[in-house]
Amino acid sequence: MYRDHTCGELRISDVGKKVTLAGWVQKARKLGGMTFIDLRDRYGITQLVVEADAPEELVTKANSLGREFVIQAVGTVVERSSKNPKMPTGDIEIKLEAINILNESLTPPFTIEDVSDGGDDLRLKYRYLDLRRGPLQKALQLRHRICHEVRNYLDSNNFLEIETPFLINSTPEGARDFVVPSRMNPGTFYALPQSPQTLKQSLMVAGMDRYFQIVKCFRDEDLRADRQPEFTQIDCEMSFVEQEDVLNMFEGMMRTLFKNVLDVTIPNPIPRMSWFDGMDKYGSDKPDIRFGMTIHEVTSLAQGHGFGVFDSVPYVGAIAVEGAAGWSRKQVDELTEWVKRPQVGAKGLVNIKLNEDGTVKSSVDKFFTPEDLKAIAEAAGAKTGDLVLILCGEKRKTQVQLGTLRIELGNRLGLRDPKVFAPLWLTDFPLFEWNEEENKWDALHHPFTAPKPEHLEYFYSDRPEDILKVCANAYDFVLNGCELGGGSIRIHNPKVQERMFQIIGIGPEEMQRKFGFLINAFKYGAPPHGGLAFGLDRVCALFGGADTIRDYIAFPKNNQGRDIMLGAPSIIDAKQLDELHLDLRPVE
């Protein structure tokens, strides 16, 4: 064997043992006549020492070692004279008797330490080196632990892990498909699944009762910190369930994950909020409820005072920033410019200060009396010493702008502690949203989401005002302002499914071509069913206290969707194109 212990294993109780270790040289340094070597593997770091009176051959070999050399080290565990309390192995070191160089290494292009000097693209190019760093190894260990706990929990609740295919037909699920040409069927294409939605519903029709899969999904969309072109879902489905059954099952799973992985107890039951309350109070369909600063409508109080900006819009909303009345004009002006950025889209920002001396000041005080301003501020939940920030415009758009401002202030004021966890179920979403560009209805989630049973009357109406009243039998699991998972009770009645396709503009021919198998399956006794999918990458990042999912994926893509290490996507040769019956147009 190359080793009998790992580099993170030995302790003071092992003093006197003769051991063999193997790993990578983190660093080697000379101190006087002695040579010290930090040897690293996945489990930790152990210090090796070659003493001044060691055989010359051993000293020479120790001094020849470079960073990332792979070595085998034989020696005796001794107590360190200068202990390192920051290392689990810091009480001991190995007095070396022999070194065997298993493989030499080029000088790595960046330092392989917890804090590296390599930029993102450089580290992605040499991802196999980046993954040697402690933080990334811990991230992948956390991912493994979460997957292990998920499988244990679902297995104990009678779920079957069933694989579904990656080469499927193209279905509309809200993003562009990645497509794969078929050599054996020229002119036709597979699509990579955005999710196994229709497949897991088919498994419910097949009588599998409870299914899960930790599965890759693919969406060709623009990237950001919590999005990759290929990502992993904890995908689940259950038969003979209503919404309450699904929420209870997966509250239990998340409670188990928090307790067993982080030793954190989350609320029982987890709070619930309607989508409408989320938008009205937080300006978001994924509210961060770790802090207050909620949105308040002040339209009636703000209008009728001669200020045309307020009088000409349907909605005026405000948030109160605790203790911020003392902010300077420069600070408030900077915030005003911030909300005008395209990412927020506001035209300006009105403020009211409730000063500690009892005076009330505002950027629009020539239109309002102090009493009027104080009434608006109090309606926004403000008290003496607070700053009120006001935006106006179309209702939902303005609420989203206020919600974006609220999150920015939460970041600036340190109110979003990553060690505090505030889970939430968001329910009662609208089933449809109007697509202005295409002049049609879209399903807010996906077209297999069932309407609330009590809204079927509106669901079958042709009046737009009734269609807007239909709520989805859907739910999202939100944590700290991030949507970790979402799902719904599914449509299992073929007539209801056909009506859904009719509303969103999918005609009988397209419906049969894309979803005929599912519609037909529903005609053979489909059970009531529902489920949800959690984003595993996002769960890992939030459990690890990170802002990006990239470190929790072994081989991620960069912001342009490229795998720099593999050089993907890449050009394929003419022979492959010919076999696939494909011609390429020049790229402009």
N, C-alpha and C positions, 0 to 999 in steps of 0.2 A: 504493500500500500504506500501511496505517496505521503500519507499523513495519518496520524492516529488521534489528533485533536485539531479543532478549528482555531482560527486566530482570535476568536472572541470568547473562548471557553475557559481558559486557565485562570485560577484564582490563588490566593495566598495558601489555601489548603492543599494545593498541588506542589508546593515547594519540595524539592528533592526528587521529583519524578524526571525520568529521562523521556523526552517527547520528540516527535517528528511533526513539523508543521510544513505547509505548502501554501504559497500565495504569491501576491505581487508586491514588489518593493515600492512602498509609498515614498520613502526617502531614506537616504543613508548619509550619515554625517560623522566626521572625525572630531573627537574631543580629547586633546592630549594624545596619548598613545592608544586610545580605545576607539573602536568603531561601533556606532549605534545604527541599527536598521529597524525601521518600522515596516512590519510585514502585514499585509492586508488581504482579507478575503471577504466574502459576503457577510460573515458573522462578526467581524470586528478587526481590530488592530492589536498586534502583540509586538512589544519591543524586544529585539534581539541585540546581544552585545558580544563583541569579540574583544577580549581583554588584551592588554598590551603584551602579555607574556604568551599569547597564543602562538601556535606554530606559524612560521612565516608564510607557508602555502595558504593557510586559512585567512591570514591578514590580507595577503595579496588578492585573494578571491573576493573578500568582503569589500575591499577598496575599489574593485573593478565594477561593482554593481551600479547600474543606472536605474532611473525611475522606470517602473513598470516591467522590470525584469521578472520573470517567473522563476522562483527558486523553491528548493526543498531545504529545510533547515533542521538539523539534529542538534539537540543540546539538553541541558538540565535546567529545570525551573528553579530560579533563585529569587529571593526577596529583593526588591529594588531599594537602593539606599535613598533615592530621591523619587518618592511616589508621585503619581499623577492622579488626583481624585476625579478628574474629568473623564477618565477612561475606565471602563469596567475591568480591564486587565491591568490597571495602573499600579497595582501593588506588587507586580512581579515582572520579571524579564527572563529571557532564555539565554543562558551562558552557552554560546555556540561551541560545538565540537566539529561540525562539518557543514559545508554548504554545497549543494548540488544545483548548478544553473540548469534549469529545465528549458528555458527559452529566453533569448535576449529580446530587447525591445528598442525600437527607434524612440527618440525623444518625442513624447506626445505633444500634439499641437496646442494643448492647453493644460493647465494644472488640474490633476484629478484629485480634487479636494472638495470638501463640503461647499465652499465658496470658490467658484472657478473663475479664471480670467478669460474664458472663452465666450464669444458672442453666441446668440441663439443659432444662427445658421451654421457656424463652425461646429458647434457641439452636435447639431443634428447630422451634419455630414459624417462625423465620427461618433455616431450614436453608441456604437459598441464600447467606446471608451467612456462616453458620458455616463453610461449605465453602470460603470464601476464606482461612480461617486455615491457616497453614503445616502444623501437625501433621495436620489432616484431609486436606490435599492430599497430604502424604507417605503417609498411610495408604492412600488410594485409588491412589496410584502403586505402592505395595507390592502391593496387590491385583492391579493390572494385570500387574505383573511376575510374580507367582506364576501367574496364569492363563496368561500367555504361555509360561512354562517348562513348565507342565503340558501344554499343547497340543503343544509341540515334542516333549516326551518321549514322550507317547502316540502321536503321529503317527509318530515314528521306530520305534515298536514295533507298527505295523500296526493301531492302533485307528482305527475310524471314528467321527467325531462325528455322531451322529444325534439329531434332536429327537424328543421324544415329547409327546403332547397334555397340556394342562392340564385339560381338561374330561373327566373319566373317571367310572367308577362308584365307589361307596364300598366300601372294603376295610378290614378290621381290621388296623391296624399299630401299635397301642399308644397312639394319641392320638385326640382328636376330629377329625373332618373339618370343613373349611370346605365348605359346600354352596352350590350355585348353582341357583336354580330355572330350569326350561326353559319359555320362553313357547310354543314350538312343540309341546311335549309336556306339556300341563297336568297338574299333580299329580305330576310327576317332577322329579328333581334330579340334577344333576351333583355330583361331589365334586372338589375340588382335590387333587392327589396329595400324600400325605405323603412319597412317594418314587416313582420310576418302576419299582418292583420287578417287578411282573408284566409290564410292558411290555419291560423289558430282557431278561427271561427269554424273552419271545416273540421278541425279536430273535435270541437264541441258537438257538431252534428254527428261525428263518428262515434260519439259516446265515450271519449277519453275522460270526461268529467272535470279533471283538473290538470292543466298543462303548464309547464314553464320551460324557459330556455334562456340561457345567457348567450345572446346572439349578436353577431355583427349586423349592422344596418348601414345603408348607404344613401347619402343625399348630396346631390350636386348643387351646392349653394355656397354663398360667400361665407368666409370663415371669420371667427372671432375667438375670444379667450375660452369660451365654453362650447365651441363647436368645431368638429372635424368632419371631413367628407365621409369617413367611415368611423362609426362609433358603436358602442356596445349597450344593448338594452337587457335589463332583467324583465323578460317578457312573460306575462302570465294571463291565464284565462280560466274561468270557472263556469260550470253549468248549474242551472237551477238556483240562481242567486238574484237578489235585488241589490241596490246600491249599498245598503247598510251592511250586507254580508261582505261585500268586497272591501269596504272601508275598514271594517273590524279586522278582517284577515291581514290586511297590509299595514294597519297600525301595529298589529302584533309583530309583523316582520321588522318594521323600522324600530320598534321598541327593543326587540332582541338585538338588532345590529348596534344600536347605541350602547346598550348595556354590555354586550359581550366584546365589542371592539374598542369602545372608548370609555367604558365604565361610567356612562352618563345616563341619568334617568330623565326621560322627556315626559311632558304632561300626559296624563291618562284621565279622560280621553283627550285627544288632540283637538284643539279649537277648530271650529268650522266658520266659514264666512262665504256669503254669496258673491258671485262675480260682480254684481251690481254694487255691493258694499265695498268690495276691493277697489273698484274704480272710483266710487264717490269719496272714500276716505283716504285712499293711498295712491290713487292715480295709476294703478298697476293691476295686471292680472296675475302677479306673483308678489304680493305685498311682503315687505320686510317689517315684521311686527316686533322687532327687538327694541324699537324706540317709538315714541309718540310722533309729535309734529304732524298730526293728521290734517287732511284737507277739509275746509269748511266752505260751504257756499254762502256768499254774502251779497248776492245779486240785488236783492230787494233793498238792502241798506246802502249799497254803493250807487244805485241809479237814482236819477231825479234831482241831481245836484248841479247840473250844468256841465259836468265833465263828459265830453262827447265820447271819449274812448270807452268809458263804462256804459254810457247810455245806448251805444249803437250795437251792443253785442248781447247774445242770449244768456251768457253765463259769466259770473265773476267769482273766483275762488281764492282762498287765502290759506296760508300756513303761518304759525307762530313759532319763532325761533327763541327758545328760552334763554334769557340773560344776554341777548345780543343787541339791546338798545344802545349800548355803548360803542358799537362798531363805528368806525370812522366813515366819512363820506367816501373815501377812497375804496374801502372794503365793499361798501354797498354798490358803488359804481362798477367795480370789477365784477360783482355778481350779476349786475344788470347786463354787462357785456357778455357774460357767460351764457345767460339764457337766450341771447340773440344768436348764438352759434347755430349752424344748420342742424346739428344733432338734437337741439332742443326746439328751436323754431319759434320762440316767442318774439314779439315785437318790442317789448319793453318790460319793465318791472316797477311796480309801485310799492312804496314802503311806508309803514307807520311805525314810529318809535314811541313806546310808553316809557318815558324817561323816569329814572329813580326819583327825581325831584317833583314828580307829578305832572310835568308838562307833556303835551302830546305834539309831536312833530311829524310831518309827512312831506313827501315829494309832491303832493297835490293839495296842500293845505289851503291854497287860495280858493278852492272849490268847496271845501268842507269846513264846518265849524269844529272846534276841538271836541265838542260833545258827539258830533257825527262820527269823527274819526275813532273816538274811544268806543263807540257802539260797534263799529265794524271790527275793531281789534278784539273786543270782548267776545263777539260772535265767532271769531277765529280761535278762541281759547286762550288769548293772550292775557298776561297780567303785568303789573309794574315791572319794568326792567327788560321786557321782551320786545322783539322786533317782528313786525308782521310784514310778510311779503305777498303781493297780490298779482295775479295774472288774470286775463280775461279773453273771451273769444267763444268759439264753438265748444259746447260742453265737454265732450269726451276728449277732444284734442287738447283743451286747456287742462283738464285733469291729468292727462298723461304728462304734460309739460311740468305741472306742479309736482307730480310724482317723481319725475327725473330730477327736479331741483331738490326735492326732499332727500333723495338718495345721495346727491352730491353733498348736501349739508351734513347728512349723517356721516359721510366719509371724513369731511373736513373737521367735524367736531368729535370724532372718535366714538360715535354712538353705535358702530357696527362691529362689535367685538367678535372675531371669528371663533372664540372659545365659548360664546353663548349661542345656544341653539333654540330657535323658536319655530317649531313646525306648525303647519296650518293646512287644513283641507279647504280648497276653494271649490265651491259647488254652484249649481244653477246657472251655468253659462247660457248665453243665447245659442240656439241651435244653428242659426244662419247669420251671415253678415252680407251686406250689399257691396258688390264689387263695382265701384264707379267706373273703372277703366273698361271693363267688359260688359257693363250694364246688365248684370245678372246676379243671382244669389249664389253664394258659396257656403259650403259647410264650414262652420268655425273650426271644428276639430277635423273629422273625416266623415265621409258619407255613410258610415256604418253605425254611427252613434244614434241611439234611440231618442225620440222626443219623450219628454215627461208624459206619463200616461194622462195626467189631467189637462194636457195641452193638445191632445189629439184633435179637438174641435178646430183649433187655430191651424194645426198642421195640414188639415184638408181644405182649408179656406184658400181662395185665390186672392184675397185682399192683402196688399203689402203690409198694412198696419197689423193684420193678424199674424202674418208670417214672423214679424218682428217680436211678437209676444211669446213665440214658442221657445221654451227652455230645453236644453239638452239634459238628458239623464247622465251627466258627465261630472268628472271630479279631477282635480289636480292636487298633487302633494307638493307643497311649497315649503322651502326651508331657507330662512335668512335672505329672502328676496330672490331665490333661485327656484325655478320649476324643476323638481327632481323627478317627477313622474306624473303621468296622466292616463286617464282611461275613461271608460263609460260602460253603461249597460248597452249591449248591442241590439240592433234590429234583428229579430229572428223570424219575422213574418214577411213572406215574399211581397205581399201587397204594400206593406209599409215601406219596404226597401225600394220598390218600384216608384212609390210616391216621392221618396227622398231624391232619387235620381231625376225624376221629372222636375222637381223644384229647382235643382241646381243645373238644369239644362243638359242632362245626359239622356239622349233619346233612346228608344227601344233597340235600335240596331247597335249603337255603341255600347249600351248596357249589356246586351247579349254577348257582344264580342269580348268585352273586358271582364264582365262579371257573371256571365251566363252560368258558369259552374256553381257559383255561390247561390244565385237565385234558384237554380234547380235543386241544389242541396236543401234549401229551406223548405222545398215542397215535399221532402221525405221525413218530416217530423223533427225539425230543429228545436232543441230545448231552449228555454230562456237562458241567456248567458251574458257574461260581462267580464271585464278584467282591466288590467292596466299594465303599463310598462314604466319601469324606472330607468333613468339614464345612469348606467353604472359608472361611467367616467366622471359625471358630475357628483354622484354620491361619494366617490373616492376623493375628489378634490375638496369637497366641503368637509369631509371627515378629517382630511389632512390639513385643513386650514389654508388651502391654496386658492388663488384667484383664477388659475388656468388648469384645464384638464390635461394639458400636454404631458406633464411629468408623470401622469398616472397611466400613460399609454406607452408600451415598450418602444414602438417605432411609429411616432406620429408624423403628420405632414406639417409643412410650414404654412405661413399665412396665404401663400399662393396655391395651396393644395399640392405641393410637390414633396416627394420623398427625396431629399438631397442625398442621402446615403445610397439609395438604390438607383437614383437617376430616373425616377418615375414621376409623371408619365414620360414615355419616350417614343421616338419614331420607330415604326416597324418597317421592315424591308418590303420591296415591291412584290416578292414572291408571296408573302403572307397576305398582302392586299389582294393579289390576284386570286388566291384560294378563297378569300372571303367575298369576291366579286364586288370590291369597293374601289371607287375612284375618289381622290381627295381634291378639293378645290384649293387654290393657293390662299394662304392666310394673308389678309390685307394688313 
